[in-house]
Amino acid sequence: MQTLDRKLDFVDAFRALAAAKRNPDDIESGVKLVISLEGRSLERFFKRFIADPAGATIVRERLSLFAVLDDREALAKLSPGSLGRAYLEWTEAEEITAAGLTGAAESWFAEGELSEDRRFVMERYRDTHDLWHVLTGYGRDLVGELALLTFSLVQVRQAGLALPVVFGYLSHAFDPPRRRLLNDAWRRARRAVWLPVQDWEELVGFPLDQVREELRVGPPPVYEPIGSPYAPPVKAHD
């Protein structure tokens, strides 16, 4: 049985971190950084996922979140203000698609390296990334991405995110508004229900404000985005 266990490689991690700091557009270095520090964290995440009744149902029925998020015509027919419509409008404004994430994370695990259930769970987790951007209100700017990584670290306990989150937090430690944003991301993630096992296929049709309330995510923050060379400027949410 192929598991999600990884050998810790701190040398590769710091090399990837240095490369990512030189060029934030270097997605490959970002992926290498996360992979090098995963250890057993993703295997523990997988076991928690399938131990949850909702997660077990998702795996058994092979619910395809990607198919829902990639069907832009169906998303456009959803009610204005719904999570799905908000996701569609956000991706259109950012000029990205659900398929874009599959390419960015292609090197995460090689073909045949994982059991079918593990690959399915990891691909579903990958596909939630941009949906969580919309849900939380964090943009694709540098501080918004860092806030979402902080949120994801708390929710998923993915060890590979710890180093970039710590370094990112330290880089903003003397900037009170950004420090508060990151602290709040941590608190929001702890307060929220466990998002990985939610029925996103159904939730996309519900009003975004209602979804935020029911999942205990809370309202989106207001913050000043930091521009990024790999993403267009984003407006603060209000």
Contacts in CASP RR format, 6 or more apart in sequence:
PFRMAT RR
TARGET T0000
AUTHOR 0000-0000-0000
METHOD contacts of the structure
MODEL  1
MQTLDRKLDFVDAFRALAAAKRNPDDIESGVKLVISLEGRSLERFFKRFI
ADPAGATIVRERLSLFAVLDDREALAKLSPGSLGRAYLEWTEAEEITAAG
LTGAAESWFAEGELSEDRRFVMERYRDTHDLWHVLTGYGRDLVGELALLT
FSLVQVRQAGLALPVVFGYLSHAFDPPRRRLLNDAWRRARRAVWLPVQDW
EELVGFPLDQVREELRVGPPPVYEPIGSPYAPPVKAHD
1 115 0 8 1.000
2 112 0 8 1.000
2 113 0 8 1.000
2 114 0 8 1.000
2 115 0 8 1.000
2 118 0 8 1.000
3 43 0 8 1.000
3 114 0 8 1.000
3 115 0 8 1.000
3 118 0 8 1.000
4 38 0 8 1.000
4 40 0 8 1.000
4 42 0 8 1.000
4 43 0 8 1.000
4 45 0 8 1.000
4 46 0 8 1.000
4 114 0 8 1.000
4 118 0 8 1.000
4 122 0 8 1.000
5 39 0 8 1.000
5 40 0 8 1.000
5 43 0 8 1.000
6 35 0 8 1.000
6 36 0 8 1.000
6 38 0 8 1.000
6 39 0 8 1.000
6 40 0 8 1.000
6 42 0 8 1.000
7 39 0 8 1.000
8 36 0 8 1.000
8 37 0 8 1.000
8 39 0 8 1.000
9 36 0 8 1.000
9 37 0 8 1.000
10 36 0 8 1.000
10 37 0 8 1.000
12 32 0 8 1.000
12 36 0 8 1.000
13 33 0 8 1.000
13 36 0 8 1.000
13 37 0 8 1.000
13 163 0 8 1.000
16 29 0 8 1.000
16 30 0 8 1.000
16 32 0 8 1.000
16 33 0 8 1.000
16 36 0 8 1.000
17 29 0 8 1.000
17 33 0 8 1.000
17 163 0 8 1.000
17 164 0 8 1.000
17 167 0 8 1.000
19 26 0 8 1.000
19 29 0 8 1.000
19 30 0 8 1.000
20 26 0 8 1.000
20 29 0 8 1.000
20 30 0 8 1.000
20 33 0 8 1.000
20 164 0 8 1.000
23 29 0 8 1.000
24 142 0 8 1.000
24 228 0 8 1.000
24 229 0 8 1.000
24 230 0 8 1.000
25 229 0 8 1.000
25 230 0 8 1.000
27 104 0 8 1.000
27 230 0 8 1.000
28 107 0 8 1.000
30 164 0 8 1.000
31 104 0 8 1.000
31 105 0 8 1.000
31 107 0 8 1.000
31 108 0 8 1.000
32 107 0 8 1.000
33 160 0 8 1.000
33 163 0 8 1.000
33 164 0 8 1.000
34 158 0 8 1.000
34 160 0 8 1.000
34 161 0 8 1.000
34 164 0 8 1.000
35 107 0 8 1.000
35 108 0 8 1.000
35 160 0 8 1.000
36 160 0 8 1.000
37 159 0 8 1.000
37 160 0 8 1.000
37 162 0 8 1.000
37 163 0 8 1.000
38 158 0 8 1.000
38 159 0 8 1.000
38 160 0 8 1.000
39 159 0 8 1.000
39 160 0 8 1.000
41 157 0 8 1.000
41 158 0 8 1.000
41 159 0 8 1.000
41 160 0 8 1.000
42 122 0 8 1.000
42 158 0 8 1.000
44 157 0 8 1.000
45 121 0 8 1.000
45 125 0 8 1.000
45 156 0 8 1.000
45 157 0 8 1.000
45 158 0 8 1.000
45 196 0 8 1.000
46 117 0 8 1.000
46 118 0 8 1.000
46 121 0 8 1.000
46 122 0 8 1.000
49 55 0 8 1.000
49 59 0 8 1.000
49 121 0 8 1.000
49 196 0 8 1.000
49 197 0 8 1.000
50 56 0 8 1.000
50 59 0 8 1.000
50 117 0 8 1.000
50 121 0 8 1.000
52 194 0 8 1.000
52 197 0 8 1.000
54 197 0 8 1.000
54 198 0 8 1.000
54 199 0 8 1.000
55 196 0 8 1.000
55 197 0 8 1.000
58 124 0 8 1.000
58 197 0 8 1.000
58 199 0 8 1.000
59 117 0 8 1.000
59 120 0 8 1.000
59 121 0 8 1.000
62 120 0 8 1.000
63 124 0 8 1.000
63 199 0 8 1.000
63 201 0 8 1.000
64 201 0 8 1.000
65 124 0 8 1.000
65 127 0 8 1.000
65 128 0 8 1.000
65 131 0 8 1.000
65 200 0 8 1.000
65 201 0 8 1.000
66 98 0 8 1.000
66 102 0 8 1.000
66 123 0 8 1.000
66 124 0 8 1.000
66 127 0 8 1.000
68 74 0 8 1.000
68 75 0 8 1.000
68 200 0 8 1.000
68 201 0 8 1.000
68 204 0 8 1.000
69 75 0 8 1.000
69 87 0 8 1.000
69 98 0 8 1.000
69 127 0 8 1.000
69 130 0 8 1.000
69 131 0 8 1.000
69 204 0 8 1.000
70 97 0 8 1.000
70 98 0 8 1.000
70 99 0 8 1.000
72 88 0 8 1.000
72 97 0 8 1.000
75 84 0 8 1.000
75 85 0 8 1.000
75 87 0 8 1.000
75 88 0 8 1.000
75 204 0 8 1.000
76 85 0 8 1.000
76 88 0 8 1.000
78 84 0 8 1.000
78 85 0 8 1.000
78 88 0 8 1.000
78 204 0 8 1.000
78 205 0 8 1.000
79 85 0 8 1.000
79 205 0 8 1.000
79 207 0 8 1.000
81 207 0 8 1.000
81 208 0 8 1.000
81 209 0 8 1.000
82 204 0 8 1.000
82 205 0 8 1.000
82 206 0 8 1.000
82 207 0 8 1.000
82 208 0 8 1.000
83 131 0 8 1.000
83 134 0 8 1.000
83 135 0 8 1.000
83 203 0 8 1.000
83 204 0 8 1.000
83 205 0 8 1.000
83 206 0 8 1.000
83 207 0 8 1.000
83 208 0 8 1.000
83 211 0 8 1.000
84 134 0 8 1.000
84 204 0 8 1.000
84 205 0 8 1.000
84 208 0 8 1.000
86 134 0 8 1.000
86 208 0 8 1.000
87 130 0 8 1.000
87 131 0 8 1.000
87 134 0 8 1.000
87 204 0 8 1.000
90 130 0 8 1.000
90 133 0 8 1.000
90 134 0 8 1.000
91 97 0 8 1.000
91 98 0 8 1.000
91 130 0 8 1.000
93 234 0 8 1.000
94 140 0 8 1.000
94 231 0 8 1.000
94 232 0 8 1.000
94 234 0 8 1.000
95 232 0 8 1.000
96 130 0 8 1.000
98 127 0 8 1.000
98 130 0 8 1.000
101 126 0 8 1.000
101 127 0 8 1.000
101 129 0 8 1.000
101 130 0 8 1.000
102 123 0 8 1.000
102 126 0 8 1.000
105 126 0 8 1.000
108 122 0 8 1.000
108 126 0 8 1.000
109 119 0 8 1.000
109 122 0 8 1.000
112 119 0 8 1.000
114 122 0 8 1.000
124 196 0 8 1.000
125 156 0 8 1.000
125 196 0 8 1.000
128 195 0 8 1.000
128 196 0 8 1.000
128 200 0 8 1.000
129 148 0 8 1.000
129 152 0 8 1.000
131 200 0 8 1.000
132 148 0 8 1.000
132 151 0 8 1.000
132 152 0 8 1.000
132 195 0 8 1.000
133 139 0 8 1.000
133 140 0 8 1.000
133 148 0 8 1.000
134 208 0 8 1.000
135 195 0 8 1.000
135 208 0 8 1.000
135 211 0 8 1.000
135 212 0 8 1.000
135 215 0 8 1.000
135 217 0 8 1.000
136 147 0 8 1.000
136 148 0 8 1.000
136 151 0 8 1.000
136 185 0 8 1.000
136 188 0 8 1.000
136 217 0 8 1.000
136 220 0 8 1.000
137 220 0 8 1.000
137 221 0 8 1.000
137 237 0 8 1.000
138 144 0 8 1.000
138 145 0 8 1.000
138 147 0 8 1.000
138 148 0 8 1.000
138 151 0 8 1.000
138 185 0 8 1.000
138 220 0 8 1.000
138 221 0 8 1.000
139 145 0 8 1.000
139 148 0 8 1.000
139 225 0 8 1.000
139 234 0 8 1.000
139 237 0 8 1.000
140 228 0 8 1.000
140 231 0 8 1.000
140 234 0 8 1.000
141 225 0 8 1.000
141 226 0 8 1.000
141 227 0 8 1.000
141 228 0 8 1.000
141 231 0 8 1.000
141 233 0 8 1.000
141 234 0 8 1.000
142 226 0 8 1.000
142 227 0 8 1.000
142 228 0 8 1.000
143 172 0 8 1.000
143 178 0 8 1.000
143 181 0 8 1.000
143 182 0 8 1.000
143 223 0 8 1.000
143 225 0 8 1.000
143 226 0 8 1.000
144 181 0 8 1.000
144 223 0 8 1.000
144 225 0 8 1.000
144 226 0 8 1.000
145 228 0 8 1.000
146 164 0 8 1.000
146 165 0 8 1.000
146 168 0 8 1.000
146 169 0 8 1.000
146 172 0 8 1.000
146 182 0 8 1.000
147 181 0 8 1.000
147 182 0 8 1.000
147 184 0 8 1.000
147 185 0 8 1.000
147 221 0 8 1.000
148 185 0 8 1.000
149 161 0 8 1.000
149 164 0 8 1.000
149 165 0 8 1.000
150 165 0 8 1.000
150 169 0 8 1.000
150 182 0 8 1.000
150 185 0 8 1.000
150 186 0 8 1.000
150 189 0 8 1.000
151 185 0 8 1.000
151 186 0 8 1.000
151 188 0 8 1.000
151 189 0 8 1.000
152 158 0 8 1.000
152 161 0 8 1.000
152 189 0 8 1.000
153 161 0 8 1.000
153 162 0 8 1.000
153 165 0 8 1.000
153 189 0 8 1.000
154 185 0 8 1.000
154 186 0 8 1.000
154 189 0 8 1.000
154 190 0 8 1.000
155 189 0 8 1.000
155 192 0 8 1.000
155 194 0 8 1.000
155 195 0 8 1.000
155 196 0 8 1.000
156 196 0 8 1.000
168 182 0 8 1.000
169 179 0 8 1.000
169 182 0 8 1.000
172 178 0 8 1.000
172 179 0 8 1.000
172 182 0 8 1.000
173 179 0 8 1.000
177 223 0 8 1.000
177 224 0 8 1.000
178 223 0 8 1.000
181 221 0 8 1.000
181 223 0 8 1.000
184 221 0 8 1.000
188 217 0 8 1.000
188 218 0 8 1.000
191 216 0 8 1.000
191 217 0 8 1.000
191 218 0 8 1.000
192 215 0 8 1.000
192 216 0 8 1.000
192 217 0 8 1.000
192 218 0 8 1.000
193 215 0 8 1.000
193 216 0 8 1.000
195 215 0 8 1.000
198 215 0 8 1.000
203 211 0 8 1.000
209 219 0 8 1.000
211 217 0 8 1.000
212 218 0 8 1.000
212 219 0 8 1.000
212 220 0 8 1.000
220 237 0 8 1.000
220 238 0 8 1.000
221 237 0 8 1.000
222 236 0 8 1.000
222 237 0 8 1.000
222 238 0 8 1.000
223 236 0 8 1.000
224 236 0 8 1.000
225 233 0 8 1.000
225 234 0 8 1.000
225 235 0 8 1.000
225 236 0 8 1.000
227 233 0 8 1.000
END
